[in-house]
């Protein structure tokens, strides 16, 4: 197995020069860099991240913490994180906290014991103790938050979408299309991002001079391992049981909207003539369901890429804009 000394000898440079090329540190002449890279390729040299960690204090690993595996939103985000991480030689651990506030703290402590270099944090909760703990951790280790879990975000790094304004604008769109009975499927009120979207829905109704009708708001009863398709189907059956029902349903996430479509199809409800549906996320399945789901699009992969760029820049002590808010785009398809 080739060593860094073998590479240095093959390239005709010092060991420290090879190290600078590998770690992208300092100034190296282009011709020298090319010689080192060719030697690495020829010898099949693979740097030891353990040895580098002993020297630099870095393990070249970052963690992406998610609240659940069942939502494909997070797998799409992971692809974006990995796009950037691999480019810089980092591996990504995906960690599932299973939506329990207590395990958010315990899981983070375990990650710190494993000397990871940074965290990309997705969490559902606004629990005060969790928020304070995570804010404290962010002062010790590069952390990028993907949800708005703090009332004051001025001192933390974050990347997220403005769900409030995105949903508000979608209500305006529906109003301009002639809809006056707009329902909403609220996916758990303890989830911070979902609550932001719901408040945007209420504000959109207010903007348009519409009154929120409580019977048109379906509050999901979730379990620890939610089947979002089933939850959407349950919601559709509820709406169709009403004598005075909405003519369009807004779902907090795409998976629930897709469940609605499946049940409405099973009940032979004409979409969108008898009932329209709008989702949120624009996961890949939203364009594959029939009819295709109108949805508020998040740039999911871009969210992951941006978070990874920020956390790696912070690990390297580089200056970067570490507070990024994206706007959602309404993708009009066949369900409205």
C-alpha positions as CSV (number, residue, x, y, z in Angstrom):
1,X,0.0,0.0,0.0
2,X,1.4,3.4,-1.1
3,X,2.3,5.9,1.6
4,X,2.5,9.7,1.5
5,X,6.3,9.4,1.3
6,X,5.9,7.2,-1.9
7,X,3.8,9.9,-3.4
8,X,6.3,12.6,-2.5
9,X,9.2,10.5,-4.1
10,X,7.2,9.8,-7.3
11,X,6.3,13.5,-7.7
12,X,9.7,14.8,-6.7
13,X,8.4,17.0,-3.9
14,X,8.4,17.1,-0.2
15,X,6.0,15.2,2.1
16,X,4.6,18.6,3.3
17,X,3.8,19.6,-0.3
18,X,1.8,16.4,-0.8
19,X,0.0,17.2,2.4
20,X,-0.9,20.7,1.2
21,X,-2.3,19.3,-2.1
22,X,-4.4,16.6,-0.3
23,X,-5.8,19.1,2.2
24,X,-6.1,22.0,-0.3
25,X,-4.0,24.2,2.1
26,X,-1.6,26.9,1.2
27,X,-0.3,27.9,-2.2
28,X,0.9,25.2,-4.6
29,X,2.1,25.8,-8.1
30,X,-0.3,24.3,-10.7
31,X,2.4,22.2,-12.2
32,X,3.4,20.8,-8.8
33,X,-0.2,20.1,-7.9
34,X,-0.6,18.2,-11.2
35,X,2.5,16.2,-10.5
36,X,1.2,15.2,-7.1
37,X,-2.2,14.3,-8.3
38,X,-0.8,12.2,-11.1
39,X,1.5,10.4,-8.6
40,X,-1.5,9.8,-6.3
41,X,-3.5,8.3,-9.2
42,X,-0.5,6.2,-10.4
43,X,0.2,4.7,-7.0
44,X,-3.4,4.4,-6.0
45,X,-2.7,6.3,-2.8
46,X,-5.5,6.8,-0.4
47,X,-4.9,9.3,2.5
48,X,-5.7,8.2,6.0
49,X,-8.4,10.4,7.5
50,X,-7.6,8.9,10.9
51,X,-4.0,10.1,10.6
52,X,-5.1,13.5,9.3
53,X,-7.5,13.7,12.2
54,X,-4.7,13.1,14.7
55,X,-2.8,16.0,13.2
56,X,-5.6,18.5,12.5
57,X,-8.3,17.5,15.0
58,X,-10.8,16.9,12.2
59,X,-12.5,13.6,11.3
60,X,-13.8,14.7,7.9
61,X,-17.3,13.7,8.9
62,X,-20.5,15.7,9.3
63,X,-23.8,14.5,10.6
64,X,-27.2,15.2,9.1
65,X,-29.8,14.8,11.8
66,X,-33.4,14.2,10.6
67,X,-36.6,13.6,12.6
68,X,-37.7,10.6,10.6
69,X,-36.8,8.3,7.6
70,X,-40.4,7.9,6.2
71,X,-40.6,11.3,4.5
72,X,-38.7,11.2,1.1
73,X,-38.0,14.9,1.5
74,X,-35.0,14.1,3.7
75,X,-33.5,11.6,1.3
76,X,-33.6,14.2,-1.4
77,X,-32.0,16.7,0.9
78,X,-29.3,14.2,1.7
79,X,-28.4,14.0,-1.9
80,X,-27.6,17.7,-1.9
81,X,-25.6,17.5,1.3
82,X,-23.6,14.6,-0.1
83,X,-23.0,16.4,-3.4
84,X,-20.9,19.0,-1.6
85,X,-19.5,16.8,1.2
86,X,-17.9,14.4,-1.2
87,X,-16.4,17.3,-3.2
88,X,-14.5,18.4,0.0
89,X,-13.6,14.8,1.1
90,X,-16.3,14.6,3.8
91,X,-18.5,11.6,4.7
92,X,-22.0,12.2,5.9
93,X,-23.7,10.3,8.8
94,X,-27.5,10.4,8.6
95,X,-29.1,10.2,12.1
96,X,-32.7,9.7,12.9
97,X,-34.1,11.2,16.1
98,X,-37.6,9.7,15.5
99,X,-39.3,13.0,16.4
100,X,-38.7,12.6,20.2
101,X,-37.5,15.8,21.8
102,X,-35.5,14.0,24.5
103,X,-33.5,12.0,21.9
104,X,-32.6,15.3,20.1
105,X,-30.3,16.1,23.0
106,X,-29.1,12.5,23.6
107,X,-28.3,12.0,20.0
108,X,-26.4,15.2,19.7
109,X,-24.3,14.3,22.8
110,X,-23.5,11.0,21.2
111,X,-22.4,12.7,18.0
112,X,-20.1,15.0,20.0
113,X,-18.5,12.0,21.7
114,X,-17.7,10.7,18.2
115,X,-15.9,13.9,17.3
116,X,-17.8,14.8,14.2
117,X,-16.8,18.1,12.6
118,X,-20.2,19.7,12.1
119,X,-24.0,19.1,12.1
120,X,-26.8,19.8,9.7
121,X,-29.8,19.8,12.0
122,X,-33.4,19.1,11.0
123,X,-35.7,19.1,14.0
124,X,-39.5,19.5,14.4
125,X,-39.6,20.8,17.9
126,X,-39.7,24.2,19.5
127,X,-39.1,22.7,22.9
128,X,-37.3,25.3,25.0
129,X,-34.7,23.0,26.6
130,X,-33.8,21.4,23.3
131,X,-33.5,24.8,21.6
132,X,-31.2,26.2,24.3
133,X,-29.1,23.1,24.3
134,X,-28.7,23.2,20.5
135,X,-27.9,26.9,20.6
136,X,-25.1,26.2,23.1
137,X,-23.7,23.4,20.9
138,X,-23.7,25.7,17.9
139,X,-21.2,27.9,19.8
140,X,-18.8,25.0,20.2
141,X,-19.2,23.2,16.8
142,X,-20.3,24.3,13.3
143,X,-24.1,23.7,13.2
144,X,-26.6,24.7,10.5
145,X,-30.3,24.5,11.3
146,X,-32.8,23.6,8.6
147,X,-35.9,24.7,10.6
148,X,-36.8,27.9,12.4
149,X,-36.8,26.6,15.9
150,X,-35.6,29.8,17.6
151,X,-37.6,33.0,18.0
152,X,-34.3,34.9,17.7
153,X,-32.2,33.3,14.9
154,X,-29.6,36.2,14.8
155,X,-26.9,34.2,16.4
156,X,-27.2,30.8,14.6
157,X,-26.6,29.5,11.1
158,X,-29.6,28.4,9.2
159,X,-31.0,27.4,5.8
160,X,-34.7,27.1,5.4
161,X,-37.7,28.0,3.2
162,X,-40.2,30.8,4.1
163,X,-43.2,28.5,4.5
164,X,-45.4,31.3,5.9
165,X,-45.1,33.5,2.8
166,X,-45.2,30.6,0.4
167,X,-48.5,29.3,1.7
168,X,-49.9,32.8,2.0
169,X,-49.2,33.4,-1.7
170,X,-50.7,30.0,-2.7
171,X,-54.0,31.0,-0.9
172,X,-54.0,34.2,-3.0
173,X,-53.6,32.0,-6.2
174,X,-56.5,29.9,-5.2
175,X,-58.7,32.9,-4.4
176,X,-57.8,34.4,-7.9
177,X,-58.9,31.0,-9.4
178,X,-62.3,31.5,-7.9
179,X,-62.0,29.3,-4.8
180,X,-63.7,30.5,-1.6
181,X,-63.8,27.3,0.4
182,X,-60.2,26.4,1.1
183,X,-59.4,23.6,3.6
184,X,-56.1,22.8,5.2
185,X,-54.6,19.5,6.5
186,X,-52.4,20.4,9.5
187,X,-49.7,17.8,10.1
188,X,-49.2,18.1,13.9
189,X,-49.2,21.5,15.6
190,X,-45.9,20.7,17.5
191,X,-43.9,20.8,14.3
192,X,-42.4,24.3,13.9
193,X,-42.2,24.4,10.1
194,X,-45.8,23.1,9.8
195,X,-47.1,25.7,12.2
196,X,-45.4,28.4,10.1
197,X,-47.2,27.1,7.0
198,X,-50.5,27.0,8.8
199,X,-50.2,30.6,10.0
200,X,-49.5,31.5,6.4
201,X,-52.7,29.8,5.4
202,X,-54.7,31.8,8.0
203,X,-53.1,35.0,6.9
204,X,-53.8,34.3,3.2
205,X,-57.5,33.8,4.0
206,X,-57.5,37.0,6.0
207,X,-55.8,38.9,3.1
208,X,-58.6,37.6,0.7
209,X,-61.4,38.5,3.1
210,X,-62.2,34.9,3.8
211,X,-63.1,33.5,7.2
212,X,-61.3,30.4,8.5
213,X,-63.8,27.6,9.0
214,X,-62.6,25.3,11.8
215,X,-64.4,22.2,10.2
216,X,-62.3,22.7,7.1
217,X,-59.0,22.3,9.1
218,X,-58.2,18.6,9.5
219,X,-55.7,18.0,12.3
220,X,-53.7,14.8,11.6
221,X,-53.4,12.3,14.4
222,X,-49.9,11.0,13.9
223,X,-48.1,8.1,15.4
224,X,-44.4,7.6,16.0
225,X,-44.0,6.0,12.6
226,X,-46.6,7.9,10.5
227,X,-47.9,6.5,7.3
228,X,-48.4,9.8,5.5
229,X,-50.3,8.2,2.6
230,X,-52.8,6.7,5.0
231,X,-53.1,10.0,6.9
232,X,-53.9,11.7,3.6
233,X,-56.5,9.1,2.7
234,X,-58.1,9.6,6.2
235,X,-58.3,13.3,5.6
236,X,-59.9,12.9,2.2
237,X,-62.6,10.7,3.7
238,X,-63.2,13.2,6.4
239,X,-63.7,16.0,3.9
240,X,-66.0,14.0,1.7
241,X,-68.2,13.1,4.7
242,X,-69.0,16.8,5.2
243,X,-72.2,18.2,3.8
244,X,-70.5,21.6,3.5
245,X,-67.1,20.7,2.3
246,X,-64.2,22.8,0.8
247,X,-63.6,22.8,-2.9
248,X,-59.8,22.7,-2.5
249,X,-57.5,21.2,0.1
250,X,-54.1,22.4,1.0
251,X,-51.9,19.7,2.6
252,X,-48.9,20.6,4.8
253,X,-46.7,18.2,3.0
254,X,-46.8,16.4,-0.4
255,X,-47.1,12.9,1.0
256,X,-50.3,13.7,2.7
257,X,-51.6,15.4,-0.5
258,X,-50.7,12.3,-2.4
259,X,-52.7,10.2,0.0
260,X,-55.6,12.6,-0.5
261,X,-55.4,12.1,-4.3
262,X,-55.3,8.3,-3.9
263,X,-58.5,8.3,-1.8
264,X,-60.3,10.8,-3.9
265,X,-59.6,8.7,-6.9
266,X,-60.9,5.6,-5.1
267,X,-64.1,7.5,-4.2
268,X,-64.5,8.5,-7.8
269,X,-64.2,12.2,-7.0
270,X,-63.3,14.3,-10.0
271,X,-60.0,16.2,-9.4
272,X,-59.9,19.2,-9.6
273,X,-63.6,19.8,-10.7
274,X,-65.1,18.5,-7.4
275,X,-62.1,18.8,-5.1
276,X,-58.7,20.4,-5.7
277,X,-55.5,19.5,-3.8
278,X,-52.2,21.4,-3.2
279,X,-49.2,19.9,-1.5
280,X,-45.9,21.4,-0.1
281,X,-42.3,20.2,-0.9
282,X,-42.4,19.1,-4.6
283,X,-40.9,15.7,-3.9
284,X,-40.4,13.5,-7.0
285,X,-43.6,11.5,-6.3
286,X,-45.7,14.6,-6.6
287,X,-45.3,14.7,-10.4
288,X,-45.8,10.9,-10.8
289,X,-49.2,10.6,-9.0
290,X,-52.3,10.8,-11.3
291,X,-53.4,13.5,-11.5
292,X,-50.1,15.2,-10.9
293,X,-50.1,17.2,-7.7
294,X,-50.0,21.0,-7.7
295,X,-47.5,21.9,-5.0
296,X,-45.3,24.5,-3.4
297,X,-41.8,23.7,-4.5
298,X,-38.9,23.7,-2.1
299,X,-35.4,23.5,-3.8
300,X,-34.8,20.5,-1.6
301,X,-31.4,19.4,-3.1
302,X,-30.3,23.1,-3.1
303,X,-31.2,23.4,0.6
304,X,-28.9,20.4,1.3
305,X,-26.1,21.8,-0.9
306,X,-26.2,25.2,0.7
307,X,-26.2,23.8,4.3
308,X,-23.2,21.6,3.5
309,X,-21.3,24.6,1.9
310,X,-22.0,26.6,5.1
311,X,-21.0,23.9,7.6
312,X,-17.8,23.0,5.8
313,X,-16.8,26.7,5.4
314,X,-17.4,27.1,9.2
315,X,-15.3,24.1,9.9
316,X,-12.5,25.6,7.8
317,X,-12.9,29.0,9.6
318,X,-14.0,30.7,6.3
319,X,-16.3,33.7,6.1
320,X,-19.6,32.9,4.4
321,X,-23.2,34.0,4.4
322,X,-24.6,31.5,7.0
323,X,-28.2,32.7,7.1
324,X,-30.1,31.8,3.9
325,X,-33.9,31.8,3.4
326,X,-35.4,30.4,0.2
327,X,-38.8,31.3,-1.2
328,X,-41.2,28.5,-2.4
329,X,-42.5,28.4,-5.9
330,X,-46.0,27.3,-6.7
331,X,-45.9,24.5,-9.3
332,X,-49.3,24.3,-10.9
333,X,-50.2,20.8,-12.2
334,X,-53.4,18.8,-12.6
335,X,-55.0,19.0,-9.2
336,X,-55.9,22.7,-9.4
